[in-house]
Amino acid sequence: MTLIPITQSTQAQIGVSDLADIQVCATDYCDVRLSQAKVFGGGWELSISCWMDGEWESENYYGSGVYHGSICNGFISYQGEPER
Amino acid sequence: MTKYKFVGALILIFLLGCTERKNRDIHIYDINSELSDSTIVYPQLYEIEELFAPAQFSLQSNNKGLVVTPRTISSGYSLFYYAHPDTNTHFPKMNVLMKSGRGPGESGIMLAGTRTAESGSLVYYSMGTSRFYHYDQNLDLIKEPLVNAMDILVTDNFTYANGRYYSEATFSEEEKILKIYDTTNNITKTIIDKRIPHGYQPAARNNIASIISTPEHILLALIGEKEIMIIDEEDRISGKIVLGENDPLPEPYIPKSSEDMKSSSKHIFKMEYHDGMIFVLMKSGLTVLNNDYEFVSRIVFKDFSKEKLEISDFTINSEMLYLRKGLLNIYRIDYSKIVAKLTQS
């Protein structure tokens, strides 16, 4: 399953919805948000926030390229190098 | 004569510099030592039909009802509310506020919500439509401005006050955390230095834990910190509310593997402004401050078997205090009982 379909748009085609995207997923304990810039290099930010033992714990990841994996397990899992 | 004019100019510049430094003094409200006192409250379990998510998404409310977002958008709606019930009501009726879709009067998933201090409006943001949705005290939709993602892009916590949206700077290589978009003049600015440089870990230390508006200020708490920044109308940090020591900042690093990643703690779970008071939820309980940022009380919640309730989220209004125990259950208690407890403090 492709995690991040990076798309490129020309300036003329850029609309509000083409600038960025966000995928949100919740598990029993964690909130996972994948924010993706579709233009300007297509970088992404993955934010994970989990409720554990009466506290919130957070992690953030940055990256670019395409990873094959899933965001809905409370963590990002990927194999090999990202496609570019 | 010229020499004297030059000396006079230097003295004037020096005095102006001193005045500017004095005006930039940050007021510190240290209430850490008062947090040892607490009062116990016993809320009731409140059973609602629909669970909500994302997991850390905030409850919102006003005097009309409790507003939640559904777990999945496929359920056909993106926002609904439960009217404040009678104390004996179980499984109250769910009222739809917004349906999901791209047509008029529809929205995509609501990513975040907030309540304004100026009018008690509830404001939500949907990425799918790039709109903010403002609801008044009757939960009537009063406006839904379209905002270009280049001006401000909400992916998590945000707040709104006096025509200005405040949210995390996203996709930006600027070394700032908070982005402010002023709808009155279409000007965007960023403030608050990042704790960790872009691209390094622990990047979560640049995230907002909670942000709210009060009648006079914006209050901002970051992940890993127990100090709440007070931001004035000139977008300067004019004060800090100290509820403990911030976690030390580690040396920024680039992880070689997932094992290198270290989590950061969110100490300030959530803040709300209501009835001239500021409510701050932490692991230790709900701390209440007055409008001058002075300690009023700290409330700890227990169920009727005297077991402490671990509260992950809350929302308060003039009818009810709603609490989220863990991620699954909602508890509630009449606001009048909270006021009575605070009066005893």
Chai-1 contact restraints between the chains, C-beta under 6 A:
chainA,res_idxA,chainB,res_idxB,connection_type,confidence,min_distance_angstrom,max_distance_angstrom,comment,restraint_id
A,V16,B,S130,contact,1.0,0.0,6.0,A-B,restraint_1
A,V16,B,N148,contact,1.0,0.0,6.0,A-B,restraint_2
A,V16,B,A149,contact,1.0,0.0,6.0,A-B,restraint_3
A,L19,B,A149,contact,1.0,0.0,6.0,A-B,restraint_4
A,A20,B,A149,contact,1.0,0.0,6.0,A-B,restraint_5
A,A20,B,L153,contact,1.0,0.0,6.0,A-B,restraint_6
A,I22,B,M127,contact,1.0,0.0,6.0,A-B,restraint_7
A,I22,B,T155,contact,1.0,0.0,6.0,A-B,restraint_8
A,V24,B,P54,contact,1.0,0.0,6.0,A-B,restraint_9
A,A26,B,A53,contact,1.0,0.0,6.0,A-B,restraint_10
A,A26,B,P54,contact,1.0,0.0,6.0,A-B,restraint_11
A,A26,B,A55,contact,1.0,0.0,6.0,A-B,restraint_12
A,C30,B,A55,contact,1.0,0.0,6.0,A-B,restraint_13
A,D31,B,P54,contact,1.0,0.0,6.0,A-B,restraint_14
A,D31,B,A55,contact,1.0,0.0,6.0,A-B,restraint_15
A,D31,B,Q56,contact,1.0,0.0,6.0,A-B,restraint_16
A,S35,B,T155,contact,1.0,0.0,6.0,A-B,restraint_17
A,A37,B,F171,contact,1.0,0.0,6.0,A-B,restraint_18
A,S49,B,Q56,contact,1.0,0.0,6.0,A-B,restraint_19
A,W51,B,S312,contact,1.0,0.0,6.0,A-B,restraint_20
A,W51,B,L327,contact,1.0,0.0,6.0,A-B,restraint_21
A,G54,B,K283,contact,1.0,0.0,6.0,A-B,restraint_22
A,G54,B,E310,contact,1.0,0.0,6.0,A-B,restraint_23
A,E55,B,K283,contact,1.0,0.0,6.0,A-B,restraint_24
A,W56,B,K266,contact,1.0,0.0,6.0,A-B,restraint_25
A,E57,B,S263,contact,1.0,0.0,6.0,A-B,restraint_26
A,S58,B,A204,contact,1.0,0.0,6.0,A-B,restraint_27
A,S58,B,I223,contact,1.0,0.0,6.0,A-B,restraint_28
A,S58,B,S264,contact,1.0,0.0,6.0,A-B,restraint_29
A,S58,B,K266,contact,1.0,0.0,6.0,A-B,restraint_30
A,E59,B,A204,contact,1.0,0.0,6.0,A-B,restraint_31
A,E59,B,M261,contact,1.0,0.0,6.0,A-B,restraint_32
A,E59,B,S263,contact,1.0,0.0,6.0,A-B,restraint_33
A,N60,B,A203,contact,1.0,0.0,6.0,A-B,restraint_34
A,N60,B,A204,contact,1.0,0.0,6.0,A-B,restraint_35
A,Y62,B,G199,contact,1.0,0.0,6.0,A-B,restraint_36
